[in-house]
């Protein structure tokens, strides 16, 4: 958590002085590593303000050869685990600062959590969002009770405006980082998982740049049982945590995607506290492909009726991709930390995942333009028990024959084996059929 205002010392008990010359002083540089007692204190203080989410045995266990327990943090009110750190931060503020208010500048899960919990605590809260923010996020933030201001075309514009408002009005400007207060709140997830699942062998967390959840929870788990393996998972496209661990310091120049699909998974590695805790306590960090994340989202939706985003699904993606073979036969908890994905992106993700899973396929073939030929094709598809999603006919630009029609079909199958059976049946009757590669 980055605290930027003239009141930066408010959250640092035990610090006699913090220089005020810079408008972007980071408190994390002053923090000691969090202790188990800090996390226990956080758990006691926030117990009435956040959900104690279930950690349930999953039907996916048989499919992947291990006992999988899913910690469903996406069931928090704002759909994100970030609420734990945010509520502990806000309740730690002195009353005079609570009266003045807080301000944030992004459309992230962190900002949504600040908007909701600050409103619940009757703390004035202002959220600055760029004009490119999805309307649904703006609407939701306002419904939580925040004063939302659209400013600038980029996130940087919004942040500069928020800092200016904070300086002029005495608001506390909050930017997600890795202060001891914030990490302690996030670390309460590790406490709950340990209580809910006896005889744990491993716990899998999302990692990426914003690895506060991984670091804070590792501090709790390793204190309770040093033999529990703590594993972080990040995207192959943005292996910022692995690069930072290798370099020994947070990577600041990592090129990150602005695509909303990735969310915090693609963030920069923002703090030395999280990095130091991760290097000391986390047993392994692995990277997965975008395809694995999409398949993981599909599995969770089908088997658990859990609608999560990339950050929420990335932990299970490591099991989907076979990145952790040493966990076969073990008892494993996976933290599903976030479920905030815009509807249009959700539709795209599921459609793409079905294709990657070999359950939606497309083929083209040329038929003579005679009555009954397309009907015979449909009979073949019906015999193979596939579902026709779309069928198109092209006559004008068919070059093979004058009186011919090119038919392109998109169909849904049960699984990879069913798709192979369909392909063989079609090639037997239509040898020139061409399959569109996924």
C-alpha positions in Angstrom: 0.0 0.0 0.0 1.4 3.3 -0.9 0.3 6.3 1.2 1.0 9.6 -0.4 0.0 12.9 1.3 1.4 15.1 4.0 0.1 12.6 6.6 2.3 9.7 5.4 3.4 8.9 9.0 -0.2 8.1 10.1 0.1 4.3 9.5 3.6 3.8 10.8 3.5 3.2 14.5 7.0 3.2 16.0 8.4 5.6 13.3 9.4 8.8 14.9 9.8 10.7 11.7 9.2 10.4 8.0 10.7 13.0 5.6 8.0 15.1 3.9 10.0 16.6 1.1 8.8 14.1 -1.5 5.2 13.8 -2.7 5.7 10.2 -3.5 7.4 8.8 -0.4 6.9 5.1 -0.1 6.2 3.7 3.4 7.3 0.2 2.4 10.9 1.2 2.5 10.4 1.9 6.2 8.5 -1.3 7.1 9.9 -4.3 8.9 8.8 -7.7 7.6 5.4 -8.6 9.0 5.2 -11.0 11.9 2.6 -13.7 12.5 1.3 -11.5 15.4 0.6 -8.8 12.9 -1.5 -11.1 10.8 -3.4 -12.5 13.8 -4.2 -8.9 14.9 -5.5 -8.1 11.4 -7.7 -11.2 11.4 -9.2 -10.3 14.8 -9.9 -6.7 13.7 -11.5 -7.4 10.2 -13.5 -10.5 11.2 -16.8 -8.7 11.2 -16.1 -6.7 8.0 -15.2 -9.3 5.4 -16.5 -12.8 4.5 -14.8 -15.9 5.9 -15.0 -17.5 2.5 -15.4 -21.3 2.1 -12.5 -23.5 1.2 -14.3 -26.4 -0.4 -13.3 -29.8 -1.9 -13.5 -29.6 -5.7 -14.9 -32.1 -8.2 -11.8 -31.3 -10.2 -9.8 -33.4 -7.8 -10.3 -36.7 -9.7 -9.5 -35.1 -13.0 -6.1 -33.9 -11.8 -5.1 -36.7 -9.4 -5.0 -34.8 -6.1 -7.3 -33.5 -3.4 -8.1 -29.9 -4.5 -9.7 -27.4 -2.1 -10.8 -24.1 -3.6 -10.6 -21.0 -1.4 -13.4 -18.8 -2.9 -12.3 -15.3 -2.2 -14.2 -14.0 -5.2 -17.3 -14.3 -2.9 -16.2 -11.1 -1.1 -18.7 -8.3 -1.5 -16.6 -6.5 -4.2 -15.5 -9.8 -5.7 -11.8 -9.6 -4.6 -9.5 -10.6 -1.8 -8.1 -7.0 -1.8 -10.9 -6.2 0.7 -8.9 -7.8 3.5 -6.0 -5.4 3.2 -8.1 -2.4 2.5 -10.4 -2.7 5.5 -7.4 -3.2 7.8 -5.8 -0.2 6.4 -8.9 2.0 6.7 -9.7 1.0 10.2 -6.1 1.8 11.2 -6.4 5.4 10.1 -6.7 8.1 12.9 -10.2 9.6 13.2 -9.0 13.0 12.0 -7.9 11.5 8.7 -11.1 9.4 8.4 -13.0 12.7 8.7 -10.9 14.3 5.9 -11.3 11.3 3.5 -9.3 9.2 1.1 -8.7 9.3 -2.6 -7.7 6.6 -5.1 -7.1 6.7 -8.9 -7.7 3.5 -10.8 -10.4 1.1 -11.8 -8.7 -1.9 -10.1 -10.0 -4.3 -7.5 -8.1 -2.3 -5.0 -10.0 0.9 -5.8 -13.4 -0.9 -5.7 -12.6 -2.3 -2.3 -11.6 1.2 -1.0 -14.8 2.7 -2.4 -17.0 0.1 -0.7 -15.3 -0.2 2.7 -14.6 3.6 3.1 -18.3 4.2 2.4 -19.3 1.6 5.0 -17.0 3.3 7.6 -18.4 6.7 6.7 -15.1 7.9 5.4 -15.4 10.3 2.5 -14.0 8.5 -0.5 -13.1 9.8 -4.0 -12.2 7.7 -7.0 -10.6 9.2 -10.1 -11.1 7.1 -13.2 -10.0 7.8 -16.8 -12.6 8.3 -19.5 -11.6 5.0 -21.0 -12.8 3.0 -17.9 -15.6 0.5 -18.6 -19.0 2.1 -17.7 -19.9 -0.9 -15.6 -17.0 -0.3 -13.3 -17.9 3.4 -12.9 -21.5 2.5 -12.1 -20.5 -0.1 -9.6 -18.1 2.2 -7.8 -20.8 4.8 -7.5 -23.2 2.3 -6.1 -20.6 1.4 -3.5 -20.9 5.0 -2.3 -17.8 6.7 -3.7 -17.7 10.0 -5.4 -16.4 9.0 -8.9 -14.7 11.6 -11.1 -13.8 10.9 -14.7 -10.6 12.7 -15.6 -8.0 12.2 -18.4 -7.6 9.6 -21.1 -5.0 7.5 -19.3 -4.4 6.1 -15.8 -1.4 8.4 -15.4 -3.6 11.5 -16.0 -6.1 10.2 -13.3 -3.3 9.6 -10.8 -1.8 13.1 -11.3 -5.2 14.7 -10.8 -5.8 12.6 -7.6 -2.5 13.6 -6.1 -3.3 17.2 -6.8 -6.7 16.9 -5.1 -5.1 15.1 -2.1 -2.6 17.9 -1.6 -5.1 20.7 -2.0 -7.8 19.2 0.2 -6.0 17.1 2.8 -7.2 13.7 1.5 -5.1 10.6 2.0 -4.0 9.4 -1.4 -3.9 5.6 -1.5 -2.0 3.6 -4.1 -1.6 -0.2 -3.8 1.8 -1.2 -2.5 3.1 -3.5 0.2 3.0 -1.8 3.6 3.0 -4.0 6.7 -0.6 -3.0 7.4 -1.8 -4.0 3.9 0.2 -7.3 3.8 -1.1 -8.3 7.2 -4.7 -7.9 6.1 -4.0 -10.0 3.0 -2.2 -12.6 5.0 -5.4 -13.5 6.8 -6.2 -15.7 3.8 -3.4 -18.0 4.9 -4.7 -18.2 8.4 -8.2 -19.2 7.2 -6.9 -21.8 4.7 -4.9 -23.5 7.4 -7.9 -23.6 9.7 -10.3 -24.9 7.1 -8.2 -27.7 5.5 -6.4 -30.0 7.8 -3.2 -31.8 6.8 -2.4 -29.4 3.9 0.5 -30.2 1.7 0.5 -27.1 -0.5 -1.3 -23.8 -1.1 -1.3 -22.1 -4.5 -1.6 -18.3 -4.9 -1.7 -15.9 -7.8 1.6 -14.0 -8.1 2.6 -11.5 -10.8 3.6 -8.0 -9.9 1.1 -7.6 -7.1 2.3 -10.5 -5.0 1.1 -9.1 -1.6 -1.4 -11.9 -1.2 1.3 -14.5 -1.8 3.8 -12.9 0.5 1.4 -12.1 3.4 -0.2 -15.5 3.3 3.2 -17.3 3.1 4.2 -15.5 6.3 1.1 -17.0 8.1 1.4 -20.5 6.6 5.1 -20.9 7.2 4.7 -19.9 10.8 1.9 -22.4 11.4 3.6 -25.2 9.5 6.9 -24.8 7.7 6.3 -28.0 5.8 3.4 -26.6 3.8 4.6 -25.7 0.3 3.6 -22.2 -0.8 3.5 -21.8 -4.6 3.0 -18.7 -6.7 1.7 -18.6 -10.2 2.1 -15.8 -12.8 1.6 -15.4 -16.5 4.3 -16.3 -19.0 3.6 -13.0 -20.8 4.5 -11.1 -17.6 7.0 -13.1 -15.5 7.8 -10.0 -13.4 8.1 -11.8 -10.1 10.5 -14.4 -11.4 12.6 -11.7 -13.0 12.6 -9.6 -9.8 13.6 -12.6 -7.7 16.4 -13.4 -10.1 17.6 -9.7 -10.1 17.2 -9.4 -6.3 15.2 -6.2 -6.5 11.8 -5.1 -7.9 11.8 -4.8 -11.7 10.5 -1.4 -12.7 10.9 -1.4 -16.4 8.9 -4.5 -17.2 6.6 -3.9 -20.3 3.1 -4.6 -19.2 -0.1 -5.1 -21.1 -3.1 -2.8 -20.8 -5.5 -5.5 -21.6 -8.2 -5.8 -19.0 -8.1 -9.6 -19.2 -4.9 -9.7 -17.1 -5.8 -7.2 -14.5 -3.2 -7.2 -11.6 -1.5 -10.3 -13.0 0.5 -8.0 -15.4 1.3 -5.3 -12.8 4.8 -4.2 -12.0 6.6 -5.7 -9.0 6.0 -2.8 -6.7 7.6 -3.5 -3.3 10.8 -4.8 -1.7 8.8 -6.1 1.3 6.7 -8.5 -0.8 9.7 -9.5 -2.8 11.8 -10.2 0.3 9.0 -12.2 1.9 8.5 -14.1 -1.3 12.2 -14.9 -1.7 12.4 -16.1 1.9 9.2 -18.0 2.3 7.7 -19.1 -1.0 8.9 -22.5 -2.2 8.2 -22.1 -5.9 7.0 -19.7 -8.6 5.8 -21.0 -11.9 4.5 -19.4 -15.1 1.5 -20.4 -17.2 0.3 -19.6 -20.7 -2.8 -17.5 -21.5 -4.4 -20.7 -22.9 -4.0 -22.5 -19.6 -5.7 -19.6 -17.8 -8.7 -19.7 -20.2 -9.1 -23.4 -19.8 -8.9 -22.9 -16.0 -11.7 -20.4 -16.2 -13.8 -22.8 -18.2 -13.2 -25.7 -15.7 -14.2 -23.5 -12.8 -17.3 -22.3 -14.5 -18.4 -25.9 -15.5 -17.4 -27.8 -12.4 -17.8 -25.2 -9.6 -20.2 -22.7 -11.1 -17.5 -20.2 -10.2 -17.1 -17.1 -12.5 -13.6 -15.8 -12.0 -11.2 -13.6 -13.9 -7.6 -14.3 -15.0 -6.2 -13.4 -11.6 -8.7 -15.7 -9.9 -8.1 -18.6 -12.3 -4.3 -18.5 -12.6 -3.6 -20.7 -9.6 -5.7 -23.6 -10.9 -4.1 -23.0 -14.4 -0.8 -24.3 -13.0 -2.5 -27.7 -12.3 -4.4 -27.6 -15.6 -1.0 -27.1 -17.4 0.7 -29.9 -15.5 3.3 -27.5 -14.1 3.2 -29.1 -10.6 3.5 -32.8 -11.0 5.0 -33.2 -7.6 1.6 -32.5 -6.1 0.0 -35.7 -7.4 -1.8 -37.5 -4.6 -1.3 -34.5 -2.3 -3.8 -32.3 -0.5 -3.7 -28.8 -2.2 -5.6 -25.6 -1.6 -6.0 -23.1 -4.5 -6.9 -19.5 -3.8 -9.5 -18.0 -6.3 -8.9 -14.4 -5.4 -10.9 -12.4 -7.8 -14.1 -12.6 -9.9 -14.4 -9.2 -11.6 -14.6 -9.6 -15.4 -16.7 -7.5 -17.7 -19.4 -9.4 -19.4 -18.2 -8.9 -23.0 -14.7 -10.2 -21.9 -16.3 -13.2 -20.2 -18.1 -14.1 -23.4 -14.9 -13.9 -25.4 -13.0 -15.9 -22.8 -15.5 -18.8 -22.7 -15.8 -18.9 -26.5 -12.0 -19.1 -26.8 -11.6 -21.6 -24.1 -14.1 -24.0 -25.7 -12.1 -23.8 -28.9 -8.8 -24.4 -27.0 -10.5 -27.4 -25.3 -11.3 -28.9 -28.7 -15.0 -28.7 -28.0 -15.9 -26.0 -30.6 -14.5 -26.7 -34.1 -15.0 -25.4 -37.6 -14.6 -27.1 -41.0 -15.3 -26.3 -44.6 -16.2 -28.4 -47.6 -17.4 -28.0 -51.1 -20.7 -29.6 -52.2 -22.5 -29.6 -55.5 -25.3 -27.1 -55.5 -28.0 -29.7 -55.7 -31.1 -30.1 -53.6 -30.5 -32.4 -50.6 -26.7 -32.2 -50.4 -26.7 -29.9 -47.4 -29.4 -32.1 -45.8 -27.1 -35.1 -46.1 -24.4 -33.2 -44.4 -26.7 -32.3 -41.6 -27.7 -36.0 -41.3 -24.0 -36.9 -40.8 -23.7 -34.3 -38.1 -26.9 -35.5 -36.4 -25.6 -39.1 -36.4 -22.4 -38.0 -34.7 -24.5 -36.2 -32.1 -22.8 -32.8 -32.5 -24.5 -29.5 -32.0 -24.5 -27.1 -35.0 -23.7 -23.6 -33.8 -23.4 -21.9 -37.2 -23.6 -22.8 -40.9 -22.7 -20.6 -43.8 -22.9 -21.1 -47.6 -20.7 -19.4 -50.2 -21.5 -19.6 -53.9 -20.0 -16.5 -55.6 -16.4 -17.0 -54.7 -16.1 -20.8 -55.1 -13.5 -21.5 -57.7 -13.3 -25.3 -57.9 -16.6 -25.8 -59.8 -19.1 -23.5 -61.4 -22.2 -25.0 -59.8 -20.8 -25.6 -56.3 -21.3 -24.3 -52.8 -18.7 -24.0 -50.1 -20.2 -24.8 -46.7 -18.6 -23.7 -43.5 -19.9 -25.2 -40.2 -19.1 -24.4 -36.6 -20.1 -27.2 -34.3 -19.8 -28.1 -30.6 -18.6 -31.5 -29.4 -18.4 -33.2 -26.0 -14.7 -33.5 -25.8 -11.4 -34.1 -27.7 -12.3 -37.7 -28.4 -15.7 -36.8 -29.8 -14.1 -34.2 -32.1 -11.7 -36.8 -33.5 -14.6 -39.1 -34.2 -16.5 -36.4 -36.0 -13.4 -35.6 -38.1 -12.9 -39.2 -39.2 -16.6 -39.5 -40.1 -16.5 -36.4 -42.2 -13.3 -37.2 -44.0 -14.6 -40.7 -44.8 -17.6 -39.1 -46.7 -16.0 -35.8 -47.7 -12.2 -36.4 -48.3 -11.7 -32.7 -49.3 -13.0 -31.3 -46.0 -10.7 -28.7 -44.5 -10.5 -28.1 -40.7 -9.8 -24.7 -39.3 -6.9 -24.9 -36.9 -7.5 -23.3 -33.5 
